[in-house]
Amino acid sequence: MSYQVQDFDHLLRMQGFSETLLHHHFALYHELVENRNRIAANLEGLAAQGQEDTPEYGSLKRRLSWQSNDMRLHELYFENLGGQSERNHRSCLIEKLTENFGSYKAWEEDFKTTASIPGVGWAVLCQDHSSGKLNNLWLDEHQAEIPADYKPLLVLDAWEHSYMMDYGFKRPEYLETFFKNIDWDVVDRRLIV
């Protein structure tokens, strides 16, 4: 299956993110989609030749996981940005955050602490399908560390390309800008009730 690049140009009007940074970030995302499609096509070609037992096939299979998750995490990140409204204090999400963390503020502090872990990666608010519990996770790698039964609700890109051009080494300022631009309606819709 070939994936299409999604259009996130509506985010160019977001406060706190320069158009230059967003254009570079979108270009990276476009490359991820193209690479994912190219790897999938190469795998199909090798399979058609009966080459599924070759090291090249195995290497491409591993790379497909990396590329697919990198692509999808970027899509989830862009999708949960661009919000213009305040969060709904009575939403199911806020109730669930309060239930799991004690309060919205406690959750936000934990998420920001998670997103401030040194290194590059992703901060992700996830929901455990089995228990319904919400957790903030740090992902070093695109294809690893997301528990199999967890659904991403809110995704923050903490790789340097997502903020360095505008914020340099000031990740806390980037986090504040991120929170000002969350589309809470999108995050609410991702919650399994």
RODO-2510 file (C-alpha; in nm, 4 decimals, decimal comma):
residues 193
     n   res          X          Y          Z
     1     m     0,0000     0,0000     0,0000
     2     s     0,1326     0,3396    -0,0965
     3     y     0,0851     0,6260     0,1493
     4     q     0,0057     0,9805     0,0414
     5     v     0,1655     1,2887     0,1931
     6     q    -0,0892     1,4730     0,4058
     7     d    -0,1202     1,8502     0,3732
     8     f    -0,0502     2,0365     0,6963
     9     d    -0,0082     2,3838     0,5446
    10     h    -0,2875     2,5175     0,7680
    11     l    -0,0301     2,5014     1,0499
    12     l     0,1772     2,7751     0,8842
    13     r    -0,0383     3,0312     1,0686
    14     m     0,0405     2,8895     1,4140
    15     q     0,1774     3,1267     1,6738
    16     g     0,5322     3,0537     1,7887
    17     f     0,6433     2,8388     1,4941
    18     s     0,8174     3,0129     1,2056
    19     e     0,7161     2,9276     0,8519
    20     t     1,0787     2,8365     0,7821
    21     l     1,0849     2,5787     1,0617
    22     l     0,7511     2,4325     0,9533
    23     h     0,8521     2,4161     0,5853
    24     h     1,1678     2,2260     0,6844
    25     h     0,9691     1,9954     0,9124
    26     f     0,7100     1,9302     0,6393
    27     a     0,9905     1,8549     0,3904
    28     l     1,1318     1,5969     0,6327
    29     y     0,7861     1,4415     0,6687
    30     h     0,7440     1,4272     0,2881
    31     e     1,0768     1,2438     0,2670
    32     l     0,9616     0,9968     0,5335
    33     v     0,6491     0,9110     0,3335
    34     e     0,8519     0,8692     0,0132
    35     n     1,1106     0,6501     0,1893
    36     r     0,8403     0,4356     0,3492
    37     n     0,6741     0,3818     0,0106
    38     r     1,0079     0,3036    -0,1561
    39     i     1,0968     0,0449     0,1095
    40     a     0,7532    -0,1197     0,0767
    41     a     0,7924    -0,1339    -0,3036
    42     n     1,1399    -0,2885    -0,2693
    43     l     1,0001    -0,5515    -0,0313
    44     e     0,7235    -0,6350    -0,2791
    45     g     0,9836    -0,6693    -0,5540
    46     l     1,2013    -0,9022    -0,3473
    47     a     0,8975    -1,1100    -0,2480
    48     a     0,7923    -1,1396    -0,6127
    49     q     1,1400    -1,2804    -0,6846
    50     g     1,1171    -1,5283    -0,3954
    51     q     1,3840    -1,3407    -0,1984
    52     e     1,2070    -1,3307     0,1403
    53     d     1,4859    -1,5306     0,3064
    54     t     1,7666    -1,2902     0,2111
    55     p     1,9485    -1,0528     0,4476
    56     e     1,8403    -0,7617     0,2263
    57     y     1,4739    -0,8522     0,2741
    58     g     1,5179    -0,8817     0,6523
    59     s     1,6999    -0,5501     0,6687
    60     l     1,4263    -0,3770     0,4703
    61     k     1,1572    -0,5318     0,6925
    62     r     1,3251    -0,3806     0,9995
    63     r     1,3672    -0,0479     0,8227
    64     l     0,9965    -0,0482     0,7270
    65     s     0,9001    -0,0475     1,0975
    66     w     1,1288     0,2488     1,1642
    67     q     1,0134     0,4442     0,8593
    68     s     0,6417     0,3702     0,9100
    69     n     0,6390     0,4757     1,2744
    70     d     0,8495     0,7849     1,2030
    71     m     0,6013     0,8841     0,9311
    72     r     0,2954     0,8124     1,1462
    73     l     0,4314     0,9842     1,4592
    74     h     0,4906     1,2968     1,2502
    75     e     0,1329     1,2787     1,1195
    76     l    -0,0062     1,2421     1,4723
    77     y     0,2127     1,5328     1,5886
    78     f     0,0982     1,7652     1,3098
    79     e    -0,2652     1,6549     1,3501
    80     n    -0,2680     1,7477     1,7199
    81     l    -0,1389     2,0999     1,6480
    82     g    -0,3177     2,4103     1,5253
    83     g    -0,5765     2,4400     1,7996
    84     q    -0,7368     2,7787     1,8410
    85     s    -0,9567     2,7114     2,1411
    86     e    -0,9098     2,6445     2,5096
    87     r    -0,9382     2,2885     2,6300
    88     n    -1,2831     2,1809     2,7432
    89     h    -1,2542     2,1435     3,1213
    90     r    -1,5491     1,9008     3,1188
    91     s    -1,4268     1,6748     2,8384
    92     c    -1,3797     1,3006     2,8810
    93     l    -1,0059     1,3525     2,8271
    94     i    -0,9726     1,6024     3,1125
    95     e    -1,1743     1,3700     3,3379
    96     k    -0,9452     1,0794     3,2443
    97     l    -0,6288     1,2886     3,2991
    98     t    -0,7596     1,3927     3,6416
    99     e    -0,8484     1,0328     3,7252
   100     n    -0,5021     0,9058     3,6252
   101     f    -0,2768     1,1916     3,7395
   102     g    -0,4780     1,3625     4,0150
   103     s    -0,5341     1,6820     3,8154
   104     y    -0,4829     1,8298     3,4708
   105     k    -0,1947     2,0395     3,6082
   106     a    -0,0206     1,7301     3,7506
   107     w    -0,0535     1,5578     3,4122
   108     e     0,0822     1,8631     3,2259
   109     e     0,3820     1,8833     3,4609
   110     d     0,4511     1,5119     3,4125
   111     f     0,4192     1,5419     3,0340
   112     k     0,6595     1,8395     3,0255
   113     t     0,9036     1,6516     3,2501
   114     t     0,8807     1,3528     3,0162
   115     a     0,9339     1,5791     2,7134
   116     s     1,2406     1,7319     2,8828
   117     i     1,4319     1,4053     2,9116
   118     p     1,7778     1,4662     2,7620
   119     g     1,8216     1,3296     2,4134
   120     v     1,6067     1,3083     2,1055
   121     g     1,2780     1,1296     2,0723
   122     w     0,9071     1,1687     2,1326
   123     a     0,6873     1,2456     2,4325
   124     v     0,3549     1,0670     2,3952
   125     l     0,0403     1,0601     2,6049
   126     c    -0,0920     0,7086     2,5456
   127     q    -0,3969     0,5132     2,6492
   128     d    -0,3700     0,1467     2,7434
   129     h    -0,6431    -0,0349     2,5470
   130     s    -0,6764    -0,3054     2,8135
   131     s    -0,7125    -0,0890     3,1237
   132     g    -0,8012     0,2497     2,9743
   133     k    -0,5236     0,4031     3,1871
   134     l    -0,3335     0,7038     3,0509
   135     n     0,0474     0,7191     3,0593
   136     n     0,3123     0,9646     2,9447
   137     l     0,5901     0,7820     2,7613
   138     w     0,9304     0,8810     2,6241
   139     l     1,0259     0,7134     2,2960
   140     d     1,3924     0,7129     2,1941
   141     e     1,3273     0,5227     1,8762
   142     h     1,0397     0,5427     1,6322
   143     q     0,9739     0,1708     1,6123
   144     a     1,0397     0,0763     1,9738
   145     e     0,9067     0,1411     2,3200
   146     i     0,5371     0,1925     2,2392
   147     p     0,3668    -0,0911     2,4255
   148     a     0,1719    -0,3014     2,1774
   149     d    -0,1685    -0,2269     2,3273
   150     y    -0,1209     0,1500     2,3728
   151     k    -0,2845     0,4187     2,1588
   152     p    -0,1113     0,7576     2,1146
   153     l    -0,3408     1,0462     2,2113
   154     l    -0,1019     1,3433     2,2164
   155     v     0,2344     1,3351     2,0382
   156     l     0,5211     1,5810     2,0819
   157     d     0,8243     1,5673     1,8534
   158     a     1,1321     1,6268     2,0710
   159     w     1,3881     1,5750     1,7948
   160     e     1,5930     1,8902     1,7323
   161     h     1,4459     1,9512     1,3870
   162     s     1,1098     2,0274     1,5498
   163     y     1,2319     2,3309     1,7459
   164     m     1,6053     2,4193     1,7175
   165     m     1,5626     2,6599     1,4262
   166     d     1,3254     2,8755     1,6341
   167     y     1,4273     2,7975     1,9926
   168     g     1,7884     2,6814     1,9837
   169     f     1,8547     2,4807     2,2988
   170     k     1,5502     2,6247     2,4795
   171     r     1,3292     2,3174     2,4757
   172     p     1,1134     2,4489     2,7664
   173     e     1,0100     2,7467     2,5495
   174     y     0,9230     2,5063     2,2670
   175     l     0,7097     2,3034     2,5103
   176     e     0,5172     2,6170     2,6126
   177     t     0,4527     2,6997     2,2463
   178     f     0,3471     2,3416     2,1788
   179     f     0,0920     2,3554     2,4624
   180     k    -0,0492     2,6854     2,3335
   181     n    -0,1119     2,5211     1,9949
   182     i    -0,2611     2,1834     2,0927
   183     d    -0,5833     2,1005     1,9112
   184     w    -0,7676     1,9518     2,2082
   185     d    -1,0599     1,8423     1,9898
   186     v    -0,8251     1,6087     1,7993
   187     v    -0,6766     1,4693     2,1207
   188     d    -1,0272     1,4225     2,2666
   189     r    -1,1382     1,2265     1,9584
   190     r    -0,8422     0,9885     1,9953
   191     l    -0,9491     0,8885     2,3464
   192     i    -1,1235     0,5526     2,3741
   193     v    -1,4210     0,5941     2,6083
***
